[in-house]
């Protein structure tokens, strides 16, 4: 199945062929050490196995490429992972790849496709491929709704001794809601399930991210998964002799379910632009309505992520300072070291390029004055140098929001 993945990726990237105006690349090395009582809580495998009650260490090199041109964008992530355990469990090795491609239809709607695949080698070899179309609706600047539906394919091959193997297909759907109640708080919620039996395997999840400060981030997750099925019991029988008759065999149907509740918390600290530290904890409770069995599992880990290469780091970031002069006038003060002419483009001019020019006041200092009505406005800084156009990256000190294509827009807010 994994051999299909390059063809899917190629098709998703066709709209960008020969059109790309933006290319960002990043290379990361992720290291994580932890302890778990169930491998289902290990984010790199997620296979139910309560016998793996042990500590582990995982090393994951990965890379990301982001391409964009006009209304098209594509985001590709690929990497490998190796895990070693403190007991006698076999080591894990894996390869994975994820691709998101998107086309902005208008200011409210966008359509795209998400696909990915992975291959794991443990006691058995497991490969997974999934693909799903995505339709997104943004009713406001800080809110987005995603509708997803698609299929995933799983193949598992055992060793020579067990001679076990299997192939499964799952047809899934999800409805996701994302919003920013405040500039530092992001909230996500969603429901998901099986398209073949929507009500029998319904799950829900909620997550929240808090940007405590520039360097600290707190995330909380909770979710409930329900796998419903029926057990049919033969009532036996007997029945009377004709012509009297009597009760015949009666089947009894009982609705049962396996229920999983999961909660997690994590905190990240950005030490510097190249090093990030994180601590994560997970709790899982399993309940069977058949046996009334209830078991709990835990997982805790500490991780380090090193940025080995980041193409964005080789360009000077623009530090934008905004001040309100009067009720509807914004003074934009931009610090930038570089050549070329700068322009500001955004909602206020319908994103028409080149936009409003910025005047250079002194070395590394550019200014512009905007007269705007009350509201929120997204913007970008356009650099034109030697006839070439390029969106300027904004510095970490500038308040930004996602542009929906893997990049960022600056934000002006007038109350």
Secondary structure, 3 states (H helix, E strand, C coil): CHHHHHHHHHHHHHHHCCCCCEEEEEEEEEEEEEEECCHHHCCCCCCCCCCCCEEEEEEEEEEEEEEEECCEEEEEEEEEEEEEECCCCCCEEEEEEEEEEEEECCCCEEEEEEEEEEEEECCCEEEEEEEEEEEEEEEECCEEEEEEEEEEEEEEECCCCCCCEEEEEEEEEEEEEEEEEECCEEEEEEEEEECCCCCCCCEEEEEEEEECCCCEEEEEEEEEEEEEEEEEEECCCCCCCCCCCCCCCCEEEEEEEEEEEEEEEEEEEEEECCEEEEEEEEEEEEEECCCCCEEEEEEEEEEEEEEEEEHHHHCCCEEEEEEECCCCEEEEEEECCCCCEEEEEEHHHCCCCCCEECEEEECCEEEEEEECCCEEEEEEEEEEECCEEEEECECCCCCEEECCCCCEEEEEEEC
